[in-house]
Amino acid sequence: MNGRFKTIFHIDADAFFASVEQGFNPLLRGKPVIVGGKPDQRGVVHTASYEARARGICTGMPLVKAKALCPQAVFLKGDYEHYRAVSQIFQEIYLRFTPKVEFTSLDDAYLDLTGALHLYPSAEWVGRAIMREVEKRTGVSISVGIGSGKAIARIASSLKKPRGLVRVPPGKERAFLADLPVDVLPGIGRMAKERLTDLHIFKVGELAALPRLIPEQLFGKNGKTLWELANGIDPREVKRRTIPRQISRETSFEEDTADMRLIKGTLQYLTERIAKKLREQELTCRTLAVKIRYSDFRRHARSQSLDAPSNDAGQLFRQAEAIFDALRLRRVRIRHVGVAASHIEPARYQQFLFKESLRQESLNSAVDEIRRRFGFMALLPADTLELRCKYRMDRHGYILHNPALTR
């Protein structure tokens, strides 16, 4: 194989939520399964098994309509713990074949086999070996796409679901893409497709044949990327990223204290650090825990799930404060506090059909950029200023007494 080409895998679980439920419960196998809620609830279908899809059920469909189309379907609310456990098994299996694994959701990952392919008979052999091992251990089927870049691999993995394996030989990217509809390319949504339709551009090959300047004029700086993807050019690296089980921040006070303003200010500061770490790694958490240790070394801890996955510092602190306020504190001074985020998943993992938090995400991005340029202490919640009289600080943050960071 030409040394200038990479070997990138994209692996996507088939009907993930429903497949996990069928894997855990053999009685559900072969039956139409819908994950998203009970049919009499307001809500939409998150995942439908292939048996349900054959009856016209699709992701995003109202549950009431799904029930009307398929009255015999099994409706499930879903169990995140099951999905998370299966995702951890995926992670273990993929890392056996290459250390360069990038998870983009619980069931979706890129693998870079470029430097490891010489260890195996072929790329297809690796793909089939992973498929067999995943199904053996979890009961979940996966589809695999193999190509020279992330976009090619992702498109290939979607073409022959379920249990599909498609490899695009190096140098054949343009031919592979040519007859596919233009909206298979990442970045082409409804509005972009409409603009291309006005130009009678319906297939990827037709977009690839345009002079590069035209997509740039149509879509600005993204036009160049779209033109390159249409021509099979995708230099994006697989960034090694697995999903940590927990991210925590904690510290001991220099002197045991009963000062609630100091304690809550410290909790808020620790929560800010966790939120920053989550956003840096494009992650969210579903559960937050608060723990305290008294001066007599006895401990107290409690956790609580969020209404929705988040990496917003304000939302996380409100949860942490509520947890702390619910603790039945002893009349003993506190020497140590900590906050831990768990049930972590990629931020790009779509939980809801419509996302309403774009304004807050934009604000968080602006905060992160200011801190990147001027240091973490450039922006802080007012309540954490209470810590100034207790701790020294530099541009990276307060210099805590006996800090313990990521776990």
N, C-alpha and C positions, 0 to 999 in steps of 0.2 A: 504494500500500500504506500502511496506517495506520502512522504514524511511531513508535508506541509498541511495535511488534513488531520483534523482531530476526530476522535471517536467519542461522540456524546450520546448517552442514553437519556430518554425521557420515559419514566415509568409512572403509570396512572392506574389506580385501582378501579375496577369496573363496578359502577353503582355502589360506591364504598359503604355508606351507612347501611344500606339494605343487605349488602353482601356480608358485612360483619354480623348483622342480626341473624342471617341465615346460617352463618358459620357457627355461631354460639348455640343456635336452636335448630337441630336437624329437622324438626317438624315444619319449619318454614321453607325448607328447600323445595324448589319447584312451584312455590305458590307466589302470587303477586303480593309483594310487600311494599308498603309506602311508609317512609319515615318523615315525620314532620308534626304529627299530632293526631288527635282523635278526629274522626270525620265530622263530628258536630261542633268542633272548635273553629274559631276564626284563625286562619293561617294558610300557609301554602306548603306544597310538597317540597321537602329538601332533597330527597333522593327516592327514586322508584326503582325497584328491581327490574330486570329485563323482562320478567313475566308480566309485570305491571305496564311496562313501556309498550309491550306488544298490544295492550288494550287501550293505547292512546294516552296513557298518563305521562306527564313530563314535569321536570323541575320547574317550580314557580307557579304551578297550577293550584288554584284554590282547593282546599281539602274537600269542600262540599261538592265541587265539580268532579273531583277524582272519585268520590264515593258514588256519584251518579253513573260515571262511566264504568266503574268496576266495583259493584256492590260486594263481591266476594273477597276483595283485597283485605289483607291484614294491615291495620293502621297502627303505627307505633310512634310514641313520642321521641324515642331515641335515648341512648345511654352513652354520654360522653366518655365515661370511664372505659367502656368497651372499646370505643374508637381510639382512644389514646393508647390503650394497651396494645392494640393491633399495630398502630403506627410505630410503637417502640420496637416491635418485632421486625417490621419492614426495615427500620433503621439498622438493626443488628445484622440482618441479612445483606443489605447493600454494602455495608462497610467491610464485609468479608472479601468483596471483590475489588474495591478501590477505596482509598481514604478520601477521595474528592467527591463528596455527596452533598448536594444542596437541596434541602427540603423547602418547597414553596407552599405546602399545606400538609395536613396529616396524611394524605393519601397520594401525594404528588411530589416527585423528586427528579432531579437531574443527576446523572453520574458521568464523570469524565474517566473513561477507560484508556485514554491516549497513552499514558505512561505505563499501564498495567496489562495491555492487551497481549503482549508477548508471553504472558504467563498462561494463556488459555488457547485452545484450538482455534477459536474464531469469535467474532462479536456475536454472531447468532447463537453460538454455543453458550455464551455467558447469559444472553437474554433468556434462553429456554431453561437454563439452570436456575436462574432467579425465579422465573415463573413457577417452576415445579416446587421449589423450596417454600415460596410464599404460600402457595395453595395448600401444600402439605401441612404447614404449621398453623395457618390461620383459617383455611377454608375459603379464602378470598381470592378471586382470580384477578390478574392484572394484565394490562396491555403495554407493550414495549415498542418504542420507536427508536431507531438508531440512525444517526446522521453525523454530518461534519459540524453542526452547530445546534444551538438550543432550539431555535425556531423550527428547523427541519425535523429534529427529533420529536418535538411536541406535536407537530402536524402529523408525522408518521404514526405516532402512538394512537391517534384518534381515528384512523381510517378503517381498522378492522376489529373494532370492539364487538363483543368481549373476547378475551384471550388472544388478541392479535399480536403479531410480531412483524414489524415492517422495517426493513433496512434500506436506506437510500445510499447506494454506492457513491464513494467520493468522486466528484466531477460530474455527477448526474443530477445535481440539485435543481438546475433550471428546468430540465426535462420533467422531473418529478412534480414540480410546482405548476408547470405551464397550464394544464387544463383544470386545475382546482379553482373553485370560486374565490374571488379576491378577498372575501372576508375571513378566510382561514388564516390570514396573516395577523399576528398580534398587533394591536393598535388600530385596526380598521373596525370601527363600530358602525352604528346605524347612519350617523351623519356623514362619515367619511365614505361609506358605501354609496350613499345617495349622490354625493358629489362626483364619484367615479362613474356611477351609472349615467349621469348627465353627459359624460364624455364617451359613453358606450364602452366603458371598461368593465368587463364582467369577470374576467379570468386573470389569474396571477400573471400568466405569460403576457397578457396585453399590457399590464402595468409595467412589467419588466422591460418591455420593448419601448416604452416612452423614453424620451431624453430625460436625463436626471433632473434637469431644471424645472420641468413641468410639475412633478410631485412636490418639489421644494416651493414652487409658487403657490400650489394649492394648499399645502399643509405646513408651511414654514419649516422650522428646523427638523420636525418629525418627518417631513417628506423625504429627506435624504435617507433616513433609516428605513422607511417603507420601501423605497426603491431598491436599497441594498438587500433587504429581506426577500423581495420579489425575485431578485437575481441570485438568491441562495447565499448571500454574504452575511455572516453573523459572527462577529468577532467576540461576542460576550463570553466571559469566562464562567465556568462553573465555580461558584464561590463555596468553599467548604462550609457548610452550615447544617448542624444538627440541632435538634430541639432540646434544650436543657430541661431537666425535670423541675428545677426550682431556681429562682434568683432571690437572694436575701441580702439584707443589710441590717447590721445591728451594732450596738456599742454599749460600753459601760460608762456610767457617769463617774467623774473624778471623785465626787462625794455622793453618798446615798441621799436621795431627795424625795420629798413629797410635794414639790412645786409642780402643780398640774400644767402651768404654762410652759415650763421647761420640758416636761415630759412630752406634752403634745407637740411642742415645737420640734423636738428631736424626732418624734414619729413622722412629722410632716417632712422634715429634711430627709430622713431615710427613704420615705416614699418617693420623694422627688428623684433621689438617686436611682431607685428601682425603675421608675418610669423612663428616665433617661436611658438606662441600659436596655430596657425593652425596645424603645424606639430605635436605638442604634442598631439593634439586631433584627428590626422589623418583626417584632413579636408582640403578642398580647397575652394577658393572663386571665384566667377565669375565676381564680380563688385567691384570696388574700388572708394571711394569718398574722396575728400580733402576739408576741410573747413578752413576758416580763419576768424578771428575777428580783426577788426581794433581798433585803440586806441579810436575812438569815438563810439565803440561797434557795429557798423554796421557789418553785416556778409556777407560772400560770400562763396558759396559752389557749387561744381560740381562733378558729378559722371560719370563713364565710364565703359563699360563692357570690360573684357579681351577677347582676341581671344580664349582662352581656360581656364578652371578652373586651378588655380595654388595656391601653397603655397611657391613658391620660392621667397625669399626676393629680389633678384636682379630684377626679372621680375615685382614684385609688385612695387618696387620703380621706375622703369622706367615708369610704368603707372602713378604712383602718380606724378612724376616730369612732365610728359607730361600734366597731368590735370592742375597742378599748372601753368605751362608755358602758358597754354591756357586761364587762367583767365585774365580778363582785370583789372589789379590791379589799385587801386586808389593811388594817391600820398599822402598816409597817412601811418604812421607807423603801424606795425602789432603787436598785443598783444597776440594772441592765434592762434595755429594751431592744426589741428587734421586730422587723417586718419581713415577711416572706411572700413572694408571688409564686404560685404553682398552677398546674393545669395550663401550661404554656403552649401556645400554638402560633404559627405564622400570622402576621397581621393581614396578609393578603387572602387569607382563608375566608371565603364568603359565608357568613352565617345567615344573612338576611337578604332578601331579594332587592330591597331598596335601602341604601345607606344614607343616614341623615346626619352624620357627624362630620361632614366635610369642613365646616367652618372651624370646629375645634381642632381638626387635624391640621388645617392651615396655620392656626395659632401655635400649635405645638411645633410645627416645622420652623416657624419664625423664632420661637424661643430657642430651639436647638441650634439654629444658625447663629444667633447672638452669642450663645454660650460657646459655640465652636470658635468664634472669632475673638471673644473677649474673656473667656473663662466661665466656669460653671457659676461663679458667684455674681456674674453680671445681672442675673435675674433670679430672684427668689421670692416666695410668698412672704408677705409681711410678718406673719406669725413666727417665722423661723429667725427673725432678727433678734428674738429673745436669746438666741444662742450666742450672740456676739459677746455678751458679758461673761460667758463661760468658756469659750473656745477661741484659740487663735485660728487664723484662716489665711489661705493663700488663694490664688486665682482658681485653683482646682476644687476648693471647698473648705469646709471647716476641718480643722485637724482634730479629729475626735480622739477621745481617750479610749485606748484598747478597741479599735474598730475591727469588725469582722465583716468581710465583703462577700463576694459571690460564693454560694454553696451549691 
